Each structure stands twice: as structure tokens, then as C-alpha cells.
């Protein structure tokens, strides 16, 4: 056995040799950042007395951390569930080891969809599967309250990020993009799929925080109810057009276009969600509460959340096209801001910038950068 400390929780599990869904009790240490952010987000929203569902709890580490790290007023009830027949025994042991009261806790060991359909509904639902979230979206959205939050993780990034295009088309009803934009496009494909499931039940699902980290993509959706709101959401489902020559990109209602910069035929992906990926005010609140590795990530996201632009520019790719040395990112961002355009780094790619400057002006700026 090994002892793991994550946040304020202590977990004792068999020694991990390889992370797999075949593990007797599933624990993935790489997902600790995922859990850190979920706690920050719940701390940062105004809602209290939440009814929370930890749908596929695995070891129960997220459940334990919610109970240990969120204020008592935040949780009215926490339903924790996992289909593993050993789950009830293991989660009870974990809660006891961490001296956590079970007054607000309901423990079940059922198929995730059966668990949801047997429930009265929740204000926050956690979908964190091994693989695609697809099998759980319909039931989760049915049981999500009118002003609830749905947290969705997808670890099948090979589909969403374009390594397996046909798998993405089958599972997410969209064509991915296999280049520097793949992680943002993947997030936006996932967002659209969740929104289409919500539309069937007249539920509008707007991303309030998103990130693509290591091997997974993650979106938190805020829910509202109404036909008109759903219709407005669907209007923001569009295509991402991309030029393999000069790296230009833009959104379009059509999936055929020539590059406005170099007149080359463009590649398309989508349909995607072209609206916001973050609530900028919420992101700032999360940043104030964050520390360590999670703070480094949220600091970047806080900057890009202020720029409501789809896509970004890879400096290394642009400079390869121009046959120029790559300028310092921070200095280029400063120059872009000096001419009154928005610009920031992006967490989707380390060498990239998110900016409102037109592609032709950006290329000209880079060409003349050494003279500035």
C-alpha cells in the first residue's frame, strides 16, 4: 500500500504501476490538477447549499476533497457513486481515515446512468470518465438543475485533437483539426456536442471555464432554461477555416473558403462552438484563490479569457512561413497592444498568442520586428 496526499485528503491505495481502468480502485495522479480546479471553481461561485453528484468517483478522492476543502455552507448534499462493487467499502474507509462526517453524504454503487435517472437532480454534476463522456451526457443533462453546473472531462483526445478523425466524426459529429489549433478546436467540438444534447431538453449550456491539460480536455458549463436561449446558442455553431500556407484562421458559416491573406484553399474543421470558453470575472476570482502549479495555468487563462477570439497564432509556424527568427512572445504582445489590438499568451500552445490583430498586420509586424 502507498499513502498519497492530495490537497487536504490522505488516500491509501495499492501501489500504482500503470494507470488503467482495470485497477481495483481507479486513481489517476495526473488528474489532481483537474480536481484542484473544480474546487477553485466551486469556491468562486456565489451559489451555496449545492446538491452535488460525483458520478464516477473512483477512489473517492474528489468527494473527500470537496468535503474537506469547501465551506460547510457550500454543500447541502453530496452523492458519490461508482459502479465498482467495492466502492462503498473503500469510500467509507477513506472518509473515516480523513475524519469526514457522512451526514451530508449519500454513497451508491450503481451504473452511472442508472444512478442519475434514480435521482431527483443536482446543482453540480461531475462527469470524469476514463475515455469519452458521451455515454453520460444525456442522463446528466436531464438531471441538471436550471441554474446548475455541469463539469465534463474528455480523455479521448486522440479523437478530439485529430489523430483519429473518423472517431471524432462518429462520437462528436464534427471534423477535428490536426495542427497547432487542435486543442482549442477539440474543446470547441466537445462544447458543441454537449450543447446539442442540452438543446433537446431546452437547456442552454454555456462554458464558464475550460482547459486542455496533458491528456484531457475539460469544460464547466452553466445551465439556463428556455427555447430562445437554446436557439441563440445554436447560431454560434460554425466552422473553423485554416490556411496551411500562412497559418491564417477564421470562423465561417460555410466549410469552403480561400484564404483572405494568401488566396490558398483553406482546410476546415467543425462545426464548433464559437462563443466564450471562459467567464472572465469568474476566472479572476479563481486566480485570486489559486497557488502553485494551478496558479500558473490560471494566470495564462485569465489573460486569454479577456479576448473573445476563436483560435490563435503559433509564432514558430508564422515565422517558418516568413523565414524569420521567432520574436520574444512577451515583446511581440507589447507591440501589438501598442497599436491598440488585444493580445495575450494562450494555454493551448506555449509558443502562441491569442490576438485580435488581422493576419496581414501581424505578419508585417513580425517581418519588421527587429527594426522596432
N, C-alpha and C positions, 0 to 999 in steps of 0.2 A: 504493500500500500504506500501511496505517497500523499503528502499533505500540500494542498495548493491554497494560497491566499490570493483572493481576487476581490478588490475593493475592501469592504468590511467583512466579507464572508470567508470562512475557512471550510475547505472541501477535502475530504479524504476519499480517494478513489484508487483502483488498481493502477499500477504504473503504465503510462501511455507509451506504446511502441510505435503505433501508427493510428492516426485519427481515421475512423471508419464508422459507418452506421451499424457495423456488426459488433461494435464494442458493447460489453454487457450493460454499461451505463454511459451514454454519449456525453462527452465533454470535449470541446474544441478550444484550446487556449488561444488560438488566433482570433477568436470571436470576442475576446474580452473587451476590445475597443468598441465593438457593436453594443455590448451591454453598458459600457461607460456612457455612451452617447444616449441610449434610451433613458438612463437615469437622469442625465443632464436635461434632456428634453422635458421629462415629466416634472422635474423641479422648476422648470422655467415657464410652464403654462399656468394660467390662473385657476383652472378647474381643480376642485377638491372633492373628496368623498367619491373617488372613482371606483367603478367596478371593473376590475382588470382580469383579463384572461391570458395566461401564459400557456399557449396552445400545445406546444411540443417542448416540454420543459427539460427533457434530457436528465441531467443530474439534479436540476432544480436550482442551479446557481443563480439564474436571473431572478427567480422567485425569492430566494434568500436575500439577494442584494436589494431588491425592491423593498422588502420588509425592513431591512436594516438601515438603508440609506435614504429612503423617502420619509417625509414627516408623517406622523400618525394621522394628521388631518387629510392627507392626500389619498389614502386608501380606505374605502368603505368595505370592499371585499376583494380578495384575490383568489381566483380559481386557477389552480395549477394542475395541468394534465399531461400525461404521456401514455402512449399505447403500450409501453414496456410493462409486462406483468409484475416486474419487480419494483416499479416506480413508487408505489405507495409506501413500501417499506423503506426505500432509500431516501425519499424526500422527508419522511417523518424523522429518520435518523439525522439528516442534515439540519433540519430545523431545531432538533433537540441539541445537537452539538453546538449550534450557534446561539442557543438560549433565546429562540424566537417564539413568541406566543402564537398559537394557532387559532386564536379567537376569530380572526378575520380571514382565515384560510379554508378553502374547500379543496380537497385533494381527490382527483379522479384518475382512473387509468382506463381510458377508452380510445377508440379511433377518434382522431381529431374532429372529423366532420360530425360524427355521432354526438360527441361532446358538445359541439356548438349548437346543433339542432335541438338538443335536450335542454339547452339553457334558455333563460329569459332575455339575454342580451347583455352587452358590455359597453363601457365608455372607452376602453382601450383594449385592443386585441393585438397580441404579439404573434406574428407568423414568422418563424425562424426555422425552416426545414433544412434537411440535407438534400439539396437539389432545387428544383423549381417550386415556387409557391402555388403554382396553378391549381393543384387539386383542392386547395383550401380556400380559395378566394371567394367562391360563390357563397358558401355557408358562413364565412366570416363576415362578409358584407351584409348578408341577411340579418345577422345578429349584432351589427354595429349600430350604436345609438345615433340619433340625429345629429348630435354635436360631438360624436366620438372621434377617436384617433385610431387609425389602422397602421400598424408598423409591419412592413413587408421586406423580407430578405430573400434574395435570389442568389444561390451559389452556382447555378448553371451558366456561368459567364462565357463558356465556350460557345453557347448559342447566342446570347445577347450581344457579345462582343465580336461576333462574326466568324469565329473559327468553324462553326457548323451552321451555315446559312439556312439549310433546309429545316434543321431543328428549330431555329428561331421562327421561321415561317409557320411551322406546324403549331408550336407552343404559344407564340406571341403574336401571330398574324401580322408580321412585319418583316421587312428585309433589313438585316443589320449592315454595319459598315466596318470593314476590316482595315483600319488605318489609325492615325493618331486621334481621331474623334470617337473611336469605338466605345469608350466607356461612357461618355456623355450620351451618345446616341442610344446605347444599351439601356441606360437609366430612363431615357425618354420613351423608349419602346415599352419597357416594363410599366411605366406610369400610364401610358395609353391603354394597355391591356387591363389594368386594374380599373381604370375609369370606365371602360366599356362594360365590364361586369357590373359596376355600380349603376350605370345608366339603366340597366334592366329594371332596377328597383327604385328609380328616380332619386338616386343618391349621388351627389356631386362629391368627388374625391380630389382635393387639391393638395399637391405636395407642399409641406411646410418645412421639411428638411430632408436632404438627400446626400448620399456619399457613395463613392465607388472606392473600395479599400481592399487591397490584397486580392483575394479570390472571390469577392462577393459584391453585390450591389444592394443598396438599402434605401428605402423611401418611407417617410412618415406622411400619411395623408390625413387631412382634416375633412370631416364629413358634414355636409349640409343636405337638406332635402328639398326637392322641387323640380318640376319638369323644365321650367325656364332656365334654371341654373345648369341643368344637365345639357340642355341644347347649346348653351354658351360654351360649355367645356368641349363638346364635340366639334365646334367650329375651330378650335385650336389644335385639332389633329391634322397634321400636314406632313410634307416630305422634306427631308434634308438633302440638298443638292451639293455635290462636292466635285471640285476640279482636281484631278490627279496631276495636272501640269503645274499650275501656280498655287495650289492649295486653297483656293477661294472656296467659300461655302456660304449658302444662304437657304432659307426655308421657302417652300413654294407649294401651291395647291396642286401643281402638276408634277409628274415624275420624269419629265423630259425638259431639258434646257441646255443652252450654250452658256459658257462662262462669260459674264459681262466684262471680265478683265482681259482674257486672252483668246476668247472665241472658240475654245475647245469644247467638245461634247462632255457633259457632266455625268457623273455617277450619282445614283440616288439611293437613299435608304428610307425606311419608314413604311407606313405612316408612324409619326412620333407625336408626343405631346410637346407643343411649342410654347407652353406657358411657363410660369415660375417653377423653380425647383426648390426654392427656399423662401421662408418668411424672414425678411432681413431683420426685423425687430426681435423676433424670437431667437435668431442666430446670435444677435448681440447679447441677449440675456444669457444664453448658453455659454458664450465666450467668457463672460464675467465670472461664471461659476466654475470654469474649467481650469485644469492644471496638467502639467506633464505632457505626454505624447498626444493626448486628446486635444489639448490646447493648441498645439502646433497645427493640427489639422483644421480646427475650427477657426483659427486666426485667418487661414487662407480662404476658407469658405465664407467667412464674414465679409471679406473683401469682394469676392466674386458674386455674393448674393445681392449686392447693390447694383449689379449690372444685368438688366433683364435682356440678355442676348443669348441666342441659341448658337452654340459652337464656340470655337476659339482658334487661335493660330499657333502652330508649332514653329518656334523660331528656327530650329535646326532644319526643318523642311523648307521654310521660306528662304533661308539663306543658301540652301543647296540649290534651289531654283535660281536664285540671283547670283550664285557663285561668289558669295561674300562671306566674310567671317561673321560668326554669331555675336551680336552685341550683348552686353550685360542686360539681363532682363529688367532689373530694377531701374537702370538708367533709361532704357527704352520706354518703360512705363511712365517715367517722369517726363520724357519728351512728348509723349502722346497727350498727357494731361495738360502740358503747357499750351498745346494748340486746341484745347477745350474739347477733347474727347475723353470718354471714360476708358479706364484700363486697370487691370488687376492681374495677379497670378491666378492660376486655377489649380485645384487639387486633382483634376482629371489627368494632368500631364505636367511633369516637373519643368519641362523646357518651354512651356506655352504661356500665352497671355489671352485673357478674355477682354475684348475691347470693342467699342462702337465705331472705331475709325474704319473708313472704307478700305478695301484691299489695295486699291491703286495708290492711295495716300500712304498706307503702311509700307508698301514695297519701296516707294520713293524715300520715305523716312529712313528705312534700313540702308538703302543704297548710299545715302548721304550722311549716315550716322557719324562717321569718323570726322566729318567736317563741322559737326555741330558743337 
